[in-house]
Amino acid sequence: MKTQQTLVTPEMASQLLLQNTGNRTVRANVVSRYSDDMKNGRWGLSHQGIAVDVNGNLIDGQHRLLAVVKSGAAVPMLVTTGLQPEIFEVIDKLSARSDADSLRMRQKNVEVFKMLASVHTGKTKPSLSALKECIAAFSPTYEALSFSSCNTKTFSSASVRTAAIIAATEKPYNTEVIAKSYSDMLHGNMDGLSISFRSLVRSVYNGTVKTTGGGAARTEMMQRFFTAFCMDNTELTKIYPTNIERIKKIVITKMDKYV
């Protein structure tokens, strides 16, 4: 068995993939995430690389190689050759680490930054590198809002917290007001909320506003709470979702300044 650092080119990756006879089903989203990192210079050398057995068959690394081909970039990887075919049975059998594991952060907090990274990149599953960039850019605002916790999952969800962060990013001078509105809502202090905010909370309670479902429902909920946190129309009795392009612009502008 021999391992060496190699600059893997798209041509080399294509040749290795011809010997891909028994790997798992390709996950397109994983290939896209890796490819984005490679194209944007975020790919780094790690212990995970390419493995080839004594018969020349690829037994590990198909997603990385597919990403090299898709990105058109040449990236450094550790390439191990001369492995026994039986080793394929134990490669990657352990569960992959979650983003929360990698970041050593509570899953509840990671979900907020994932949502911000999704808004920024336009991808439902942003890469770990993109996630780290959002954490670095938005952590000060997250901490300034001093999110309190309670057992009300809906109002402490990633959608609501993300809305508060984006609202405070757009209007940093309003951070204390946003933090108070979040706290009042979380603890049922309706008198501390504006008329429009109270209306949104009631809509959630009576089921008029959908709080469960897929990504579209979560995004719409974030848009509605962003409207409420912005306090643009405090006397409105119905809260409509803010145009997503406005929200994207806020996040992208923040990331551009950070990067």
Buried (B, 14 or more C-beta within 10 A) or exposed (E): EEBEEBEBBBEBBEEBBEEBEEBEEEEEEBBBBBBBBBBBEBBEEEEEBBBBBEEEBBBBBBBBBBBBBBBEBBBBBBBBBEBEEEBBEEBEEEEEEEBBEEBEBEEBBBBBBBBBBBBBBEBEBBBBBBBBBBBEBBEEBBEBBEBEEEEBEBBBBBBBBBBBBBBBBBBEEBBEBBBBBBBBBBEEEEEBBBEBBBBBBEBBEEEEBBBEEEEEBBBBBBBBBBBBBBBEBEEBEEBEBBEBEBBBEBBBEBBEEEE
